[in-house]
Amino acid sequence: MIVFDLRVLTLAVLLLAAVPWQSCASRELSEAAVEELFAKHKESDWRLLAERWSDIKAKMDAPVERLSLPLEYFPSGLVKARLYAEQAQIFPDGMVFATGVRVQLYDESGKRDGYLKAEDCLYDRQASHGYCKGKAEVLKGSDLIKGVGIYFSIPNEFIRILSNCEIRTNRFQGNLGRLL
């Protein structure tokens, strides 16, 4: 098991998100592919959610308890991601503010395929992306990613850790290549 403990993590998360979970050990990404991944996921995407965080949290005056809400579906109609929250409020503009968050991920056959856990989360239902301000972790396969401040996009299968990052993976079989 390889453990990375970094202040700001983007490249490794982009690489993990860009390469299929089953075949990543053998796939190399070119410098151009890495640059394309960075360009596709702009800082402004999560900054907009971060800027709205305090205002929306302050408006959370009628939360529901133990919310379960599908977030994304496969073309077959099966749920791809489902939000579970201790408390949550859905706002008229499609924003969801939740505390005690777990987003359960599923594969196309309906089996559990990973999760995102967070203290608090602001989720935009229209864009299918969210921002978690506090501690959060994502498990996908045997890969565990932890940090403080996470931006995620369900349709783009993208996660950006903003600080205090830790990655635990078995996918880099002794060949860390360009990561170090």
N, C-alpha and C positions, 0 to 999 in steps of 0.2 A: 504494500500500500504506500503510495506516494502522498505526502501531505505538503501543500503549499500554504504559506501564511503571508499574505501580501496586504498592503495598505489599500491600493486601488486595483481592482481586477476587471479587465475587460477582455483582453486578448484570449485568455484561457477559456473564459465563458463563451466567447464568440466561437472559438474552435470547437468546444463541446457541443454547442447548439448547431453548428454548421455541418458536422459530420455525423452520419447515421450511427446510432448507438451500437449496433451490432458489428460494424466494420471499421471503426475508427482507427484501430491500431495500424492498419496497413495503408491508410490514405494520407497523402501529403497535400497540404494546401500551399499554393503559390503565394508569393508576396502580393500579387495583384488580387487574388481571391480574398486575402486577409484585409487588404485596403477596401475592397468592395463591401465586405461585411461591416467595417467601421462606418463607411459612408452611408450605408442603408439604415443604420440605427443611430439617429442623431440625438445629441444631448437635449435638444429642445423638446423631444418627445416626452421625456420624464420630467423635465423642468416645469412644463405646464401643469402636470399633476402635482408636483411638489409645491408649486406656488398656490394652488387651490386648497391644499391640505388643511391648513388652519381654519380657513373660512368654512369649509364643508364640515369639518369636525365640530366647530362651534354651533352649526345649524342642526346637529344630530340631537333633536329634542324628543323624538318619539320612536326609539329603536324597537325592533322586534327581537325576541329572544330565540336562539337556536335556529337561525335561518339556514335553509338548504336551497340553493339556487343554481340551476344549470347555467354555465357561462358560454360554452361552445359545443357544437355538435359536429359529428362526422357527416359526410354526405348521405350515409345510410340512415341517419336519424338517431344513432346512438350518441350518448353524451361523451364528449371528449374531455371536458373539465367541469367540475361542480364545486361551487363555493359552499363551505360550511362555516358558520360564524356564531360565536357566543351571543353577540349583539350586532345588529346591522340596521341601517336605514337606507332605503332606496329613494332617491330624489327625482323630481319631475324631469330633470335634464338627462336622466340615465346614469347619473353617478351613484355609486354605492359606497358608503363608508361602513367598514366592519371592524370589529375587534375580536380577538381570539380566533384568528383566521386559519382555515385549512382549505386549500384548493386541491381536491383529489383529481388526479389525471388518470385517464383510461386509454387502453389501446382500442383498436377497431373491433375487437371481439367482445369488448365490454369488461375486460379484466383490468384490475388496478395496475397502473403503469408508473406511478410516482406521485409526488405531492409537493406542494409549497405550503409551509407553515409560517405564520407571521403574527406579531403582536397586534398590529393594526394595518389596515389596507384601504386605499382609495382606488376604486375600480371604475373605469369608464366602459359601460356596456356597449356603447355605439362603436367604439374603436377596439374593443376587446383587449385593453391593456390596463395595467395597474401599477401602483407605486406603494411600496411598504416602507414606512419611515423608520421603524425600530428594527429589532433583531428579526431575522428571517432565515429560512433554510429551504433548499430545494433538493429533493431526492429523485433521481431518474435512473433506473437500472441500478447499477452499483456505484453511481457517482453521487456524492453529497457535496453541495455547495452551500456555504453559510456566509452571512455577512450582516451588516447594518445598512439599511437603505437598499432596497431592491426595486428595479424597474423590470416589468415583464410584459411580453406581448404574446398572447396565446396563438393568434394566427401565424405570426412570424416565428414561433417557437424560439423566442429570444429572451435572455435574462441578462441584466446588467447589475452587478454588485457595485455599490458606491463606496463602501469603506469596510475595514476590518474583515477582509476576505479570507476564506479558507476553502480549499478544494481537496476532497479526498476521492481518488480515482485509482483504478487498476488498469486503465486503458493505455497508459504510456509505458509499455513494456521495456523500460530501461533506455528508451530512445527519446529523450526530451527535446532533441532538435532545437528549433528556434525559440522554444519557450524560455530557455535560460540564457 
